[in-house]
Amino acid sequence: MFQPDIIIAWDQGFVWTLAVSLPVFLTGKFTEHGKLLNFLLRRRNAKRLIMDFLRSLIEKPEPLSVIAGLFDQLNAVFSTAIQEK
């Protein structure tokens, strides 16, 4: 089994390595904040990006219900991680 960052085109004989630039995701205009947070939570070394993302939502006029939902999602992930240890 190959790593998820390796793309292989068997019929063409090519192998590519995929590199994702996470900060670019924060500059885009994502309307589904929950999906973006879920994506960032699954990445290594994304703590700073998650904090920047949440800070940007708090600083701009984002509804409190949206921010509360994201923190609920974040707390659920942390709770699961603590219980697994």
MIVEXRO-173611 format. One record per residue (C-alpha): residue number from 1; residue in three letters; x, y, z. Coordinates in steps of 0.02 Angstrom, whole numbers, padded with zeros to 5 digits. Example, Ala and Ser with C-alpha at 12.3 -4.5 7.8 and 13.67 -1.06 7.14 Angstrom:
2
R | 1 | ala | 00615 | -00225 | 00390
R | 2 | ser | 00684 | -00053 | 00357
end
This chain:
85
R | 1 | met | 00000 | 00000 | 00000
R | 2 | phe | 00065 | 00172 | -00046
R | 3 | gln | 00060 | 00331 | 00054
R | 4 | pro | -00083 | 00452 | 00015
R | 5 | asp | 00039 | 00582 | -00052
R | 6 | ile | 00100 | 00468 | -00192
R | 7 | ile | 00007 | 00460 | -00357
R | 8 | ile | 00049 | 00320 | -00479
R | 9 | ala | -00005 | 00308 | -00660
R | 10 | trp | 00035 | 00126 | -00695
R | 11 | asp | -00014 | 00132 | -00877
R | 12 | gln | 00096 | 00284 | -00911
R | 13 | gly | 00240 | 00235 | -00797
R | 14 | phe | 00235 | 00395 | -00695
R | 15 | val | 00250 | 00423 | -00508
R | 16 | trp | 00209 | 00591 | -00428
R | 17 | thr | 00223 | 00655 | -00251
R | 18 | leu | 00085 | 00771 | -00196
R | 19 | ala | 00127 | 00916 | -00080
R | 20 | val | -00015 | 01021 | -00009
R | 21 | ser | 00018 | 01200 | 00046
R | 22 | leu | -00099 | 01217 | 00194
R | 23 | pro | -00088 | 01407 | 00218
R | 24 | val | -00166 | 01428 | 00045
R | 25 | phe | -00327 | 01352 | 00111
R | 26 | leu | -00345 | 01494 | 00236
R | 27 | thr | -00334 | 01627 | 00102
R | 28 | gly | -00476 | 01552 | 00000
R | 29 | lys | -00658 | 01595 | 00023
R | 30 | phe | -00725 | 01436 | 00099
R | 31 | thr | -00906 | 01443 | 00152
R | 32 | glu | -00906 | 01273 | 00236
R | 33 | his | -00800 | 01313 | 00388
R | 34 | gly | -00836 | 01145 | 00471
R | 35 | lys | -00764 | 01048 | 00325
R | 36 | leu | -00609 | 01157 | 00321
R | 37 | leu | -00582 | 01133 | 00508
R | 38 | asn | -00605 | 00945 | 00489
R | 39 | phe | -00477 | 00946 | 00347
R | 40 | leu | -00351 | 01044 | 00452
R | 41 | leu | -00377 | 00931 | 00603
R | 42 | arg | -00323 | 00782 | 00499
R | 43 | arg | -00158 | 00863 | 00451
R | 44 | arg | 00006 | 00853 | 00546
R | 45 | asn | 00081 | 01014 | 00611
R | 46 | ala | -00077 | 01115 | 00577
R | 47 | lys | -00105 | 01183 | 00752
R | 48 | arg | -00048 | 01358 | 00706
R | 49 | leu | -00158 | 01358 | 00551
R | 50 | ile | -00309 | 01302 | 00652
R | 51 | met | -00278 | 01442 | 00776
R | 52 | asp | -00258 | 01570 | 00635
R | 53 | phe | -00417 | 01505 | 00553
R | 54 | leu | -00519 | 01519 | 00712
R | 55 | arg | -00445 | 01690 | 00752
R | 56 | ser | -00491 | 01755 | 00579
R | 57 | leu | -00671 | 01698 | 00603
R | 58 | ile | -00681 | 01782 | 00772
R | 59 | glu | -00607 | 01945 | 00707
R | 60 | lys | -00723 | 01960 | 00558
R | 61 | pro | -00911 | 01972 | 00579
R | 62 | glu | -00948 | 01786 | 00580
R | 63 | pro | -01107 | 01730 | 00670
R | 64 | leu | -01077 | 01668 | 00846
R | 65 | ser | -01173 | 01508 | 00808
R | 66 | val | -01045 | 01463 | 00672
R | 67 | ile | -00898 | 01495 | 00788
R | 68 | ala | -00981 | 01397 | 00929
R | 69 | gly | -01009 | 01250 | 00812
R | 70 | leu | -00826 | 01249 | 00762
R | 71 | phe | -00769 | 01251 | 00942
R | 72 | asp | -00890 | 01108 | 00979
R | 73 | gln | -00811 | 01011 | 00836
R | 74 | leu | -00637 | 01050 | 00901
R | 75 | asn | -00683 | 00998 | 01078
R | 76 | ala | -00757 | 00834 | 01016
R | 77 | val | -00593 | 00790 | 00928
R | 78 | phe | -00491 | 00835 | 01082
R | 79 | ser | -00606 | 00734 | 01194
R | 80 | thr | -00589 | 00582 | 01082
R | 81 | ala | -00400 | 00600 | 01079
R | 82 | ile | -00391 | 00610 | 01268
R | 83 | gln | -00502 | 00457 | 01290
R | 84 | glu | -00395 | 00355 | 01171
R | 85 | lys | -00238 | 00385 | 01275
end
